[in-house]
Structure formats: structure tokens, C-alpha cells
Amino acid sequence: KRVQQASETDEETIFVARNRIHRDAIERALFLDDIDLGANTELVTKSEVDPIPDAKHVFVNLPGQNHPLYAFPPSTEVEFLTYPFLSGVVRREIYGNEPDPDDLNAVRYVRLDHKR
């Protein structure tokens, strides 16, 4: 559903899977549901993430505790598909205790879309 929503907009969206096996499983599920990755949508693994500040990065799974992607997010707009009870963990990983308002490279938007 989230991939389909992203494909229907003009916004560049990069979905980040845990690894190659997880990425292949997502691609297979999209194929079976007849959902195309739009021209503005890409599916990569954590190890394939490149910084693209103007693209939204959607993490299908959490990167893991203290993962470098929290300290150096690939863009200023990131989204995490996670369970509600993990929301606080993600916020602490991204912002620490308090976000630095003077940090121009800081993530300006974090969306936590809860899995059901």
C-alpha cells in the first residue's frame, strides 16, 4: 500500500529493505499484487543507501540499534514503518535526547507509520 501511494505522487521515494533477501521478497509481493514501482520510486537495501537529500527515504525495517543511518540519515525526510511500541526508540536514535535546532543537516521530518 505504501509503495503504491508513493508511486502515485511526483515525490522521489526510496524504500529501504533490510537486505537483498528482504528486498527480493518485497519485489515478489509487489509483483503478485500487481503493483509497479513508479519511475519516482526505488527499492534498495540498507547497504545500497546513498545520501539524496531531496528524496524521501522509507525504511521498511528499523536499521538496528546505533546504526550509522541514524547518525547520518540519507535525506532530510525519512519515514520508518514500525510498530507503535518502537516509536520512542526511533525518535531517540534520530534526535538523541534533544534535536539541535542549529544543525542545518538535521532530519527535519520523521514519520512513523505504524504496522498493523
C-alpha positions, 0 to 999 in steps of 0.5 A: 500500500505504501509503495503504491501511494508513493508511486502515485505522487511526483515525490522521489521515494526510496524504500529501504529493505533490510537486505537483498533477501528482504528486498527480493521478497518485497519485489515478489509481493509487489509483483503478485499484487500487481503493483509497479514501482513508479519511475519516482520510486526505488527499492534498495537495501540498507547497504545500497543507501546513498545520501539524496537529500531531496528524496524521501527515504522509507525504511521498511525495517528499523536499521538496528540499534546505533546504526550509522543511518541514524547518525547520518540519515540519507535525506532530510525526510525519512519515514520508518514503518514500525510498530507503535511500541518502537516509536520512542526508540526511533525518535531517540536514535534520530534526535538523541535526547534533544534535536539541535535546532542549529544543525542545518543537516538535521532530519527535519521530518520523521514519520512513523507509520505504524504496522498493523 
